[in-house]
Amino acid sequence: MIDSSNRPNDELRYGDAKVPHWWTIGVLCIVLYGLIYFVYHHFGAPGRSDIDSFDVALARNTELQYAEIGDLKQDEKTMVRFLEEPSWLRVGQSIFKTNCVQCHGNNGEGKVGPNLGDESYKNIRKLEDILLVINRGAGGAAMPAWQNKLNSNEIVLVSTYVASLRGTNPEDGKGPDGQVIPPWPTPSEPADQVEKAQ
């Protein structure tokens, strides 16, 4: 048998000491701050939420990016030049991924919309027709008009990215839709001499 007579008393004892004032004040300050933060950011003036702040920051970043190229003309010449600019094609790709993948797929393979990676086109006969389709839509609103949703530079850059998908033949792409058209024109001048809108 184990002798427990020399062991310390292990019983728990509960005291009735009050919570320190500094602790109570700290908790109240945290709760009060949380309430003010919640009311300010969720019920205050527009533009205070984190989403609004992100949208403002994104818009400022886009303005800085576009300041480098100015206001682009929506024409074939501008598109041909930007086909040779990988950094701007990536901008067009990000616009495409944000707005177009639901119908055209991540790689332009086509879902509801047509395959953009083959050589057949339904509403396109020449390069700048892509601008018209994106601006005005097509197929009785099956393809929505984007002219009031994207700015002019975004339309040029996403159109150029769509043009760059031609001939990539992505896996699991939809079958041909439309007819084969002549190849895109090739650039005749360096891409840094892009003509800006007056």
PyMOL CGO cylinders between C-alpha atoms (Angstrom):
from pymol import cmd
from pymol.cgo import CYLINDER

trace = [
    CYLINDER, 0.00, 0.00, 0.00, 1.11, 3.51, -0.78, 0.3, 1, 1, 1, 1, 1, 1,
    CYLINDER, 1.11, 3.51, -0.78, 1.38, 5.88, 2.09, 0.3, 1, 1, 1, 1, 1, 1,
    CYLINDER, 1.38, 5.88, 2.09, -0.32, 9.14, 1.17, 0.3, 1, 1, 1, 1, 1, 1,
    CYLINDER, -0.32, 9.14, 1.17, -0.05, 10.80, 4.53, 0.3, 1, 1, 1, 1, 1, 1,
    CYLINDER, -0.05, 10.80, 4.53, 2.99, 12.89, 3.54, 0.3, 1, 1, 1, 1, 1, 1,
    CYLINDER, 2.99, 12.89, 3.54, 1.59, 14.12, 0.22, 0.3, 1, 1, 1, 1, 1, 1,
    CYLINDER, 1.59, 14.12, 0.22, 0.58, 17.76, -0.25, 0.3, 1, 1, 1, 1, 1, 1,
    CYLINDER, 0.58, 17.76, -0.25, -3.08, 18.57, -0.38, 0.3, 1, 1, 1, 1, 1, 1,
    CYLINDER, -3.08, 18.57, -0.38, -4.13, 18.49, -4.09, 0.3, 1, 1, 1, 1, 1, 1,
    CYLINDER, -4.13, 18.49, -4.09, -7.60, 19.85, -3.62, 0.3, 1, 1, 1, 1, 1, 1,
    CYLINDER, -7.60, 19.85, -3.62, -8.56, 22.81, -5.77, 0.3, 1, 1, 1, 1, 1, 1,
    CYLINDER, -8.56, 22.81, -5.77, -9.56, 25.90, -3.92, 0.3, 1, 1, 1, 1, 1, 1,
    CYLINDER, -9.56, 25.90, -3.92, -11.62, 28.64, -5.44, 0.3, 1, 1, 1, 1, 1, 1,
    CYLINDER, -11.62, 28.64, -5.44, -11.01, 32.16, -4.34, 0.3, 1, 1, 1, 1, 1, 1,
    CYLINDER, -11.01, 32.16, -4.34, -13.46, 35.02, -4.54, 0.3, 1, 1, 1, 1, 1, 1,
    CYLINDER, -13.46, 35.02, -4.54, -10.95, 37.64, -5.74, 0.3, 1, 1, 1, 1, 1, 1,
    CYLINDER, -10.95, 37.64, -5.74, -12.37, 40.21, -8.15, 0.3, 1, 1, 1, 1, 1, 1,
    CYLINDER, -12.37, 40.21, -8.15, -11.18, 40.59, -11.73, 0.3, 1, 1, 1, 1, 1, 1,
    CYLINDER, -11.18, 40.59, -11.73, -8.51, 43.32, -11.94, 0.3, 1, 1, 1, 1, 1, 1,
    CYLINDER, -8.51, 43.32, -11.94, -9.75, 46.68, -13.20, 0.3, 1, 1, 1, 1, 1, 1,
    CYLINDER, -9.75, 46.68, -13.20, -7.11, 46.86, -15.95, 0.3, 1, 1, 1, 1, 1, 1,
    CYLINDER, -7.11, 46.86, -15.95, -8.39, 43.55, -17.37, 0.3, 1, 1, 1, 1, 1, 1,
    CYLINDER, -8.39, 43.55, -17.37, -12.03, 44.70, -17.36, 0.3, 1, 1, 1, 1, 1, 1,
    CYLINDER, -12.03, 44.70, -17.36, -11.12, 48.01, -18.99, 0.3, 1, 1, 1, 1, 1, 1,
    CYLINDER, -11.12, 48.01, -18.99, -9.06, 46.18, -21.65, 0.3, 1, 1, 1, 1, 1, 1,
    CYLINDER, -9.06, 46.18, -21.65, -11.94, 43.85, -22.57, 0.3, 1, 1, 1, 1, 1, 1,
    CYLINDER, -11.94, 43.85, -22.57, -14.41, 46.76, -22.72, 0.3, 1, 1, 1, 1, 1, 1,
    CYLINDER, -14.41, 46.76, -22.72, -12.05, 48.71, -25.00, 0.3, 1, 1, 1, 1, 1, 1,
    CYLINDER, -12.05, 48.71, -25.00, -11.73, 45.74, -27.36, 0.3, 1, 1, 1, 1, 1, 1,
    CYLINDER, -11.73, 45.74, -27.36, -15.51, 45.25, -27.51, 0.3, 1, 1, 1, 1, 1, 1,
    CYLINDER, -15.51, 45.25, -27.51, -16.10, 48.98, -28.02, 0.3, 1, 1, 1, 1, 1, 1,
    CYLINDER, -16.10, 48.98, -28.02, -13.48, 49.13, -30.79, 0.3, 1, 1, 1, 1, 1, 1,
    CYLINDER, -13.48, 49.13, -30.79, -15.09, 46.12, -32.50, 0.3, 1, 1, 1, 1, 1, 1,
    CYLINDER, -15.09, 46.12, -32.50, -18.51, 47.76, -32.42, 0.3, 1, 1, 1, 1, 1, 1,
    CYLINDER, -18.51, 47.76, -32.42, -17.20, 51.06, -33.80, 0.3, 1, 1, 1, 1, 1, 1,
    CYLINDER, -17.20, 51.06, -33.80, -15.23, 49.22, -36.50, 0.3, 1, 1, 1, 1, 1, 1,
    CYLINDER, -15.23, 49.22, -36.50, -18.27, 47.17, -37.51, 0.3, 1, 1, 1, 1, 1, 1,
    CYLINDER, -18.27, 47.17, -37.51, -20.59, 50.18, -37.69, 0.3, 1, 1, 1, 1, 1, 1,
    CYLINDER, -20.59, 50.18, -37.69, -18.03, 52.37, -39.50, 0.3, 1, 1, 1, 1, 1, 1,
    CYLINDER, -18.03, 52.37, -39.50, -17.11, 49.81, -42.17, 0.3, 1, 1, 1, 1, 1, 1,
    CYLINDER, -17.11, 49.81, -42.17, -20.50, 48.20, -42.72, 0.3, 1, 1, 1, 1, 1, 1,
    CYLINDER, -20.50, 48.20, -42.72, -23.08, 50.92, -42.11, 0.3, 1, 1, 1, 1, 1, 1,
    CYLINDER, -23.08, 50.92, -42.11, -21.13, 54.09, -42.80, 0.3, 1, 1, 1, 1, 1, 1,
    CYLINDER, -21.13, 54.09, -42.80, -20.66, 56.04, -46.03, 0.3, 1, 1, 1, 1, 1, 1,
    CYLINDER, -20.66, 56.04, -46.03, -19.96, 54.13, -49.24, 0.3, 1, 1, 1, 1, 1, 1,
    CYLINDER, -19.96, 54.13, -49.24, -16.32, 53.28, -49.88, 0.3, 1, 1, 1, 1, 1, 1,
    CYLINDER, -16.32, 53.28, -49.88, -15.39, 52.24, -46.35, 0.3, 1, 1, 1, 1, 1, 1,
    CYLINDER, -15.39, 52.24, -46.35, -15.55, 48.47, -46.67, 0.3, 1, 1, 1, 1, 1, 1,
    CYLINDER, -15.55, 48.47, -46.67, -12.47, 46.37, -47.40, 0.3, 1, 1, 1, 1, 1, 1,
    CYLINDER, -12.47, 46.37, -47.40, -13.98, 45.41, -50.77, 0.3, 1, 1, 1, 1, 1, 1,
    CYLINDER, -13.98, 45.41, -50.77, -14.47, 49.08, -51.68, 0.3, 1, 1, 1, 1, 1, 1,
    CYLINDER, -14.47, 49.08, -51.68, -10.92, 49.89, -50.59, 0.3, 1, 1, 1, 1, 1, 1,
    CYLINDER, -10.92, 49.89, -50.59, -9.60, 47.03, -52.71, 0.3, 1, 1, 1, 1, 1, 1,
    CYLINDER, -9.60, 47.03, -52.71, -11.60, 48.21, -55.73, 0.3, 1, 1, 1, 1, 1, 1,
    CYLINDER, -11.60, 48.21, -55.73, -10.22, 51.74, -55.33, 0.3, 1, 1, 1, 1, 1, 1,
    CYLINDER, -10.22, 51.74, -55.33, -6.65, 50.44, -55.05, 0.3, 1, 1, 1, 1, 1, 1,
    CYLINDER, -6.65, 50.44, -55.05, -7.16, 48.20, -58.09, 0.3, 1, 1, 1, 1, 1, 1,
    CYLINDER, -7.16, 48.20, -58.09, -8.52, 51.11, -60.11, 0.3, 1, 1, 1, 1, 1, 1,
    CYLINDER, -8.52, 51.11, -60.11, -5.52, 53.26, -59.14, 0.3, 1, 1, 1, 1, 1, 1,
    CYLINDER, -5.52, 53.26, -59.14, -3.13, 50.48, -60.13, 0.3, 1, 1, 1, 1, 1, 1,
    CYLINDER, -3.13, 50.48, -60.13, -4.89, 50.08, -63.46, 0.3, 1, 1, 1, 1, 1, 1,
    CYLINDER, -4.89, 50.08, -63.46, -4.65, 53.83, -64.08, 0.3, 1, 1, 1, 1, 1, 1,
    CYLINDER, -4.65, 53.83, -64.08, -0.91, 53.69, -63.40, 0.3, 1, 1, 1, 1, 1, 1,
    CYLINDER, -0.91, 53.69, -63.40, -0.50, 50.77, -65.79, 0.3, 1, 1, 1, 1, 1, 1,
    CYLINDER, -0.50, 50.77, -65.79, -2.47, 52.45, -68.54, 0.3, 1, 1, 1, 1, 1, 1,
    CYLINDER, -2.47, 52.45, -68.54, -0.62, 55.74, -68.08, 0.3, 1, 1, 1, 1, 1, 1,
    CYLINDER, -0.62, 55.74, -68.08, 2.33, 53.96, -69.71, 0.3, 1, 1, 1, 1, 1, 1,
    CYLINDER, 2.33, 53.96, -69.71, 0.42, 53.32, -72.94, 0.3, 1, 1, 1, 1, 1, 1,
    CYLINDER, 0.42, 53.32, -72.94, -2.15, 56.12, -72.93, 0.3, 1, 1, 1, 1, 1, 1,
    CYLINDER, -2.15, 56.12, -72.93, -5.55, 55.72, -74.55, 0.3, 1, 1, 1, 1, 1, 1,
    CYLINDER, -5.55, 55.72, -74.55, -5.30, 53.03, -77.19, 0.3, 1, 1, 1, 1, 1, 1,
    CYLINDER, -5.30, 53.03, -77.19, -7.08, 53.21, -80.51, 0.3, 1, 1, 1, 1, 1, 1,
    CYLINDER, -7.08, 53.21, -80.51, -9.44, 50.36, -81.13, 0.3, 1, 1, 1, 1, 1, 1,
    CYLINDER, -9.44, 50.36, -81.13, -8.03, 49.33, -84.48, 0.3, 1, 1, 1, 1, 1, 1,
    CYLINDER, -8.03, 49.33, -84.48, -6.19, 46.49, -86.19, 0.3, 1, 1, 1, 1, 1, 1,
    CYLINDER, -6.19, 46.49, -86.19, -2.83, 48.28, -86.18, 0.3, 1, 1, 1, 1, 1, 1,
    CYLINDER, -2.83, 48.28, -86.18, -2.83, 48.61, -82.38, 0.3, 1, 1, 1, 1, 1, 1,
    CYLINDER, -2.83, 48.61, -82.38, -3.87, 44.99, -81.91, 0.3, 1, 1, 1, 1, 1, 1,
    CYLINDER, -3.87, 44.99, -81.91, -1.14, 43.72, -84.24, 0.3, 1, 1, 1, 1, 1, 1,
    CYLINDER, -1.14, 43.72, -84.24, 1.49, 45.62, -82.30, 0.3, 1, 1, 1, 1, 1, 1,
    CYLINDER, 1.49, 45.62, -82.30, 0.31, 44.36, -78.91, 0.3, 1, 1, 1, 1, 1, 1,
    CYLINDER, 0.31, 44.36, -78.91, 0.32, 40.77, -80.17, 0.3, 1, 1, 1, 1, 1, 1,
    CYLINDER, 0.32, 40.77, -80.17, 4.11, 41.09, -79.84, 0.3, 1, 1, 1, 1, 1, 1,
    CYLINDER, 4.11, 41.09, -79.84, 4.04, 42.45, -76.27, 0.3, 1, 1, 1, 1, 1, 1,
    CYLINDER, 4.04, 42.45, -76.27, 3.99, 39.55, -73.74, 0.3, 1, 1, 1, 1, 1, 1,
    CYLINDER, 3.99, 39.55, -73.74, 3.60, 41.81, -70.69, 0.3, 1, 1, 1, 1, 1, 1,
    CYLINDER, 3.60, 41.81, -70.69, 0.48, 43.45, -72.14, 0.3, 1, 1, 1, 1, 1, 1,
    CYLINDER, 0.48, 43.45, -72.14, -0.86, 40.10, -73.34, 0.3, 1, 1, 1, 1, 1, 1,
    CYLINDER, -0.86, 40.10, -73.34, -0.74, 39.03, -69.69, 0.3, 1, 1, 1, 1, 1, 1,
    CYLINDER, -0.74, 39.03, -69.69, -2.88, 42.05, -68.79, 0.3, 1, 1, 1, 1, 1, 1,
    CYLINDER, -2.88, 42.05, -68.79, -5.33, 40.98, -71.51, 0.3, 1, 1, 1, 1, 1, 1,
    CYLINDER, -5.33, 40.98, -71.51, -5.21, 37.45, -70.13, 0.3, 1, 1, 1, 1, 1, 1,
    CYLINDER, -5.21, 37.45, -70.13, -6.14, 38.67, -66.65, 0.3, 1, 1, 1, 1, 1, 1,
    CYLINDER, -6.14, 38.67, -66.65, -9.12, 40.57, -68.11, 0.3, 1, 1, 1, 1, 1, 1,
    CYLINDER, -9.12, 40.57, -68.11, -10.10, 37.41, -70.00, 0.3, 1, 1, 1, 1, 1, 1,
    CYLINDER, -10.10, 37.41, -70.00, -9.80, 35.25, -66.87, 0.3, 1, 1, 1, 1, 1, 1,
    CYLINDER, -9.80, 35.25, -66.87, -11.97, 37.70, -64.92, 0.3, 1, 1, 1, 1, 1, 1,
    CYLINDER, -11.97, 37.70, -64.92, -14.75, 38.06, -67.48, 0.3, 1, 1, 1, 1, 1, 1,
    CYLINDER, -14.75, 38.06, -67.48, -14.68, 35.41, -70.20, 0.3, 1, 1, 1, 1, 1, 1,
    CYLINDER, -14.68, 35.41, -70.20, -13.78, 31.97, -68.80, 0.3, 1, 1, 1, 1, 1, 1,
    CYLINDER, -13.78, 31.97, -68.80, -17.37, 31.14, -67.85, 0.3, 1, 1, 1, 1, 1, 1,
    CYLINDER, -17.37, 31.14, -67.85, -18.29, 30.84, -71.54, 0.3, 1, 1, 1, 1, 1, 1,
    CYLINDER, -18.29, 30.84, -71.54, -14.95, 30.35, -73.31, 0.3, 1, 1, 1, 1, 1, 1,
    CYLINDER, -14.95, 30.35, -73.31, -12.99, 28.27, -70.77, 0.3, 1, 1, 1, 1, 1, 1,
    CYLINDER, -12.99, 28.27, -70.77, -9.66, 28.97, -69.05, 0.3, 1, 1, 1, 1, 1, 1,
    CYLINDER, -9.66, 28.97, -69.05, -7.64, 28.45, -72.21, 0.3, 1, 1, 1, 1, 1, 1,
    CYLINDER, -7.64, 28.45, -72.21, -10.23, 29.54, -74.76, 0.3, 1, 1, 1, 1, 1, 1,
    CYLINDER, -10.23, 29.54, -74.76, -11.28, 25.95, -75.43, 0.3, 1, 1, 1, 1, 1, 1,
    CYLINDER, -11.28, 25.95, -75.43, -14.94, 26.89, -75.50, 0.3, 1, 1, 1, 1, 1, 1,
    CYLINDER, -14.94, 26.89, -75.50, -17.79, 25.95, -73.20, 0.3, 1, 1, 1, 1, 1, 1,
    CYLINDER, -17.79, 25.95, -73.20, -21.05, 27.72, -73.94, 0.3, 1, 1, 1, 1, 1, 1,
    CYLINDER, -21.05, 27.72, -73.94, -19.14, 30.06, -76.25, 0.3, 1, 1, 1, 1, 1, 1,
    CYLINDER, -19.14, 30.06, -76.25, -17.02, 28.98, -79.21, 0.3, 1, 1, 1, 1, 1, 1,
    CYLINDER, -17.02, 28.98, -79.21, -13.49, 27.61, -79.13, 0.3, 1, 1, 1, 1, 1, 1,
    CYLINDER, -13.49, 27.61, -79.13, -11.09, 30.56, -79.49, 0.3, 1, 1, 1, 1, 1, 1,
    CYLINDER, -11.09, 30.56, -79.49, -7.99, 28.40, -80.00, 0.3, 1, 1, 1, 1, 1, 1,
    CYLINDER, -7.99, 28.40, -80.00, -8.76, 26.86, -83.37, 0.3, 1, 1, 1, 1, 1, 1,
    CYLINDER, -8.76, 26.86, -83.37, -8.74, 28.39, -86.87, 0.3, 1, 1, 1, 1, 1, 1,
    CYLINDER, -8.74, 28.39, -86.87, -12.52, 28.65, -87.35, 0.3, 1, 1, 1, 1, 1, 1,
    CYLINDER, -12.52, 28.65, -87.35, -14.48, 31.78, -86.54, 0.3, 1, 1, 1, 1, 1, 1,
    CYLINDER, -14.48, 31.78, -86.54, -18.19, 32.43, -86.51, 0.3, 1, 1, 1, 1, 1, 1,
    CYLINDER, -18.19, 32.43, -86.51, -18.44, 36.23, -86.24, 0.3, 1, 1, 1, 1, 1, 1,
    CYLINDER, -18.44, 36.23, -86.24, -14.87, 37.20, -87.20, 0.3, 1, 1, 1, 1, 1, 1,
    CYLINDER, -14.87, 37.20, -87.20, -13.53, 37.79, -90.71, 0.3, 1, 1, 1, 1, 1, 1,
    CYLINDER, -13.53, 37.79, -90.71, -10.60, 40.08, -89.88, 0.3, 1, 1, 1, 1, 1, 1,
    CYLINDER, -10.60, 40.08, -89.88, -8.64, 40.92, -86.74, 0.3, 1, 1, 1, 1, 1, 1,
    CYLINDER, -8.64, 40.92, -86.74, -10.49, 44.08, -85.74, 0.3, 1, 1, 1, 1, 1, 1,
    CYLINDER, -10.49, 44.08, -85.74, -13.83, 42.21, -85.85, 0.3, 1, 1, 1, 1, 1, 1,
    CYLINDER, -13.83, 42.21, -85.85, -12.84, 40.86, -82.42, 0.3, 1, 1, 1, 1, 1, 1,
    CYLINDER, -12.84, 40.86, -82.42, -13.10, 44.43, -81.11, 0.3, 1, 1, 1, 1, 1, 1,
    CYLINDER, -13.10, 44.43, -81.11, -16.59, 44.76, -82.59, 0.3, 1, 1, 1, 1, 1, 1,
    CYLINDER, -16.59, 44.76, -82.59, -17.80, 41.49, -81.08, 0.3, 1, 1, 1, 1, 1, 1,
    CYLINDER, -17.80, 41.49, -81.08, -16.45, 42.35, -77.63, 0.3, 1, 1, 1, 1, 1, 1,
    CYLINDER, -16.45, 42.35, -77.63, -17.86, 45.88, -77.80, 0.3, 1, 1, 1, 1, 1, 1,
    CYLINDER, -17.86, 45.88, -77.80, -21.30, 45.07, -79.20, 0.3, 1, 1, 1, 1, 1, 1,
    CYLINDER, -21.30, 45.07, -79.20, -21.80, 41.40, -78.40, 0.3, 1, 1, 1, 1, 1, 1,
    CYLINDER, -21.80, 41.40, -78.40, -23.01, 38.72, -80.80, 0.3, 1, 1, 1, 1, 1, 1,
    CYLINDER, -23.01, 38.72, -80.80, -25.45, 35.87, -81.22, 0.3, 1, 1, 1, 1, 1, 1,
    CYLINDER, -25.45, 35.87, -81.22, -28.52, 37.78, -80.06, 0.3, 1, 1, 1, 1, 1, 1,
    CYLINDER, -28.52, 37.78, -80.06, -26.91, 38.63, -76.69, 0.3, 1, 1, 1, 1, 1, 1,
    CYLINDER, -26.91, 38.63, -76.69, -25.52, 35.11, -76.19, 0.3, 1, 1, 1, 1, 1, 1,
    CYLINDER, -25.52, 35.11, -76.19, -22.20, 36.97, -76.23, 0.3, 1, 1, 1, 1, 1, 1,
    CYLINDER, -22.20, 36.97, -76.23, -22.87, 40.12, -74.14, 0.3, 1, 1, 1, 1, 1, 1,
    CYLINDER, -22.87, 40.12, -74.14, -21.72, 43.59, -75.12, 0.3, 1, 1, 1, 1, 1, 1,
    CYLINDER, -21.72, 43.59, -75.12, -18.77, 44.75, -72.99, 0.3, 1, 1, 1, 1, 1, 1,
    CYLINDER, -18.77, 44.75, -72.99, -18.45, 48.37, -74.15, 0.3, 1, 1, 1, 1, 1, 1,
    CYLINDER, -18.45, 48.37, -74.15, -20.16, 49.68, -71.02, 0.3, 1, 1, 1, 1, 1, 1,
    CYLINDER, -20.16, 49.68, -71.02, -18.40, 47.27, -68.65, 0.3, 1, 1, 1, 1, 1, 1,
    CYLINDER, -18.40, 47.27, -68.65, -14.77, 47.51, -69.75, 0.3, 1, 1, 1, 1, 1, 1,
    CYLINDER, -14.77, 47.51, -69.75, -12.79, 50.63, -70.61, 0.3, 1, 1, 1, 1, 1, 1,
    CYLINDER, -12.79, 50.63, -70.61, -11.34, 51.10, -74.08, 0.3, 1, 1, 1, 1, 1, 1,
    CYLINDER, -11.34, 51.10, -74.08, -7.84, 49.91, -73.17, 0.3, 1, 1, 1, 1, 1, 1,
    CYLINDER, -7.84, 49.91, -73.17, -9.23, 46.78, -71.53, 0.3, 1, 1, 1, 1, 1, 1,
    CYLINDER, -9.23, 46.78, -71.53, -11.21, 46.02, -74.69, 0.3, 1, 1, 1, 1, 1, 1,
    CYLINDER, -11.21, 46.02, -74.69, -8.11, 46.41, -76.87, 0.3, 1, 1, 1, 1, 1, 1,
    CYLINDER, -8.11, 46.41, -76.87, -5.97, 44.26, -74.58, 0.3, 1, 1, 1, 1, 1, 1,
    CYLINDER, -5.97, 44.26, -74.58, -8.51, 41.46, -74.09, 0.3, 1, 1, 1, 1, 1, 1,
    CYLINDER, -8.51, 41.46, -74.09, -9.22, 41.47, -77.85, 0.3, 1, 1, 1, 1, 1, 1,
    CYLINDER, -9.22, 41.47, -77.85, -5.51, 41.13, -78.52, 0.3, 1, 1, 1, 1, 1, 1,
    CYLINDER, -5.51, 41.13, -78.52, -5.26, 38.28, -76.02, 0.3, 1, 1, 1, 1, 1, 1,
    CYLINDER, -5.26, 38.28, -76.02, -8.20, 36.53, -77.69, 0.3, 1, 1, 1, 1, 1, 1,
    CYLINDER, -8.20, 36.53, -77.69, -6.43, 36.94, -81.05, 0.3, 1, 1, 1, 1, 1, 1,
    CYLINDER, -6.43, 36.94, -81.05, -3.27, 35.41, -79.54, 0.3, 1, 1, 1, 1, 1, 1,
    CYLINDER, -3.27, 35.41, -79.54, -5.19, 32.24, -78.66, 0.3, 1, 1, 1, 1, 1, 1,
    CYLINDER, -5.19, 32.24, -78.66, -5.67, 31.41, -82.33, 0.3, 1, 1, 1, 1, 1, 1,
    CYLINDER, -5.67, 31.41, -82.33, -3.94, 28.17, -83.28, 0.3, 1, 1, 1, 1, 1, 1,
    CYLINDER, -3.94, 28.17, -83.28, -3.21, 27.11, -79.68, 0.3, 1, 1, 1, 1, 1, 1,
    CYLINDER, -3.21, 27.11, -79.68, -5.69, 24.22, -80.03, 0.3, 1, 1, 1, 1, 1, 1,
    CYLINDER, -5.69, 24.22, -80.03, -6.30, 23.71, -76.30, 0.3, 1, 1, 1, 1, 1, 1,
    CYLINDER, -6.30, 23.71, -76.30, -7.07, 20.24, -74.97, 0.3, 1, 1, 1, 1, 1, 1,
    CYLINDER, -7.07, 20.24, -74.97, -10.74, 19.30, -74.75, 0.3, 1, 1, 1, 1, 1, 1,
    CYLINDER, -10.74, 19.30, -74.75, -11.59, 22.16, -77.11, 0.3, 1, 1, 1, 1, 1, 1,
    CYLINDER, -11.59, 22.16, -77.11, -14.99, 22.35, -78.74, 0.3, 1, 1, 1, 1, 1, 1,
    CYLINDER, -14.99, 22.35, -78.74, -15.23, 21.48, -82.39, 0.3, 1, 1, 1, 1, 1, 1,
    CYLINDER, -15.23, 21.48, -82.39, -14.95, 24.08, -85.15, 0.3, 1, 1, 1, 1, 1, 1,
    CYLINDER, -14.95, 24.08, -85.15, -17.66, 26.73, -85.17, 0.3, 1, 1, 1, 1, 1, 1,
    CYLINDER, -17.66, 26.73, -85.17, -17.80, 28.89, -88.29, 0.3, 1, 1, 1, 1, 1, 1,
    CYLINDER, -17.80, 28.89, -88.29, -15.27, 28.99, -91.08, 0.3, 1, 1, 1, 1, 1, 1,
    CYLINDER, -15.27, 28.99, -91.08, -11.51, 29.21, -91.46, 0.3, 1, 1, 1, 1, 1, 1,
    CYLINDER, -11.51, 29.21, -91.46, -10.32, 32.76, -92.15, 0.3, 1, 1, 1, 1, 1, 1,
    CYLINDER, -10.32, 32.76, -92.15, -7.01, 34.23, -93.37, 0.3, 1, 1, 1, 1, 1, 1,
    CYLINDER, -7.01, 34.23, -93.37, -4.19, 34.58, -90.82, 0.3, 1, 1, 1, 1, 1, 1,
    CYLINDER, -4.19, 34.58, -90.82, -3.78, 37.73, -88.74, 0.3, 1, 1, 1, 1, 1, 1,
    CYLINDER, -3.78, 37.73, -88.74, -1.55, 40.47, -90.18, 0.3, 1, 1, 1, 1, 1, 1,
    CYLINDER, -1.55, 40.47, -90.18, 2.01, 40.71, -88.87, 0.3, 1, 1, 1, 1, 1, 1,
    CYLINDER, 2.01, 40.71, -88.87, 3.55, 43.78, -87.22, 0.3, 1, 1, 1, 1, 1, 1,
    CYLINDER, 3.55, 43.78, -87.22, 5.51, 46.14, -89.43, 0.3, 1, 1, 1, 1, 1, 1,
    CYLINDER, 5.51, 46.14, -89.43, 6.74, 48.52, -86.68, 0.3, 1, 1, 1, 1, 1, 1,
    CYLINDER, 6.74, 48.52, -86.68, 8.11, 48.07, -83.13, 0.3, 1, 1, 1, 1, 1, 1,
    CYLINDER, 8.11, 48.07, -83.13, 5.41, 47.68, -80.49, 0.3, 1, 1, 1, 1, 1, 1,
    CYLINDER, 5.41, 47.68, -80.49, 6.64, 50.70, -78.49, 0.3, 1, 1, 1, 1, 1, 1,
    CYLINDER, 6.64, 50.70, -78.49, 5.50, 53.04, -81.29, 0.3, 1, 1, 1, 1, 1, 1,
    CYLINDER, 5.50, 53.04, -81.29, 1.83, 52.27, -80.72, 0.3, 1, 1, 1, 1, 1, 1,
    CYLINDER, 1.83, 52.27, -80.72, -0.30, 55.13, -81.95, 0.3, 1, 1, 1, 1, 1, 1,
    CYLINDER, -0.30, 55.13, -81.95, -2.25, 56.65, -79.11, 0.3, 1, 1, 1, 1, 1, 1,
    CYLINDER, -2.25, 56.65, -79.11, -5.71, 58.12, -79.47, 0.3, 1, 1, 1, 1, 1, 1,
    CYLINDER, -5.71, 58.12, -79.47, -5.78, 61.88, -79.93, 0.3, 1, 1, 1, 1, 1, 1,
]
cmd.load_cgo(trace, "trace")
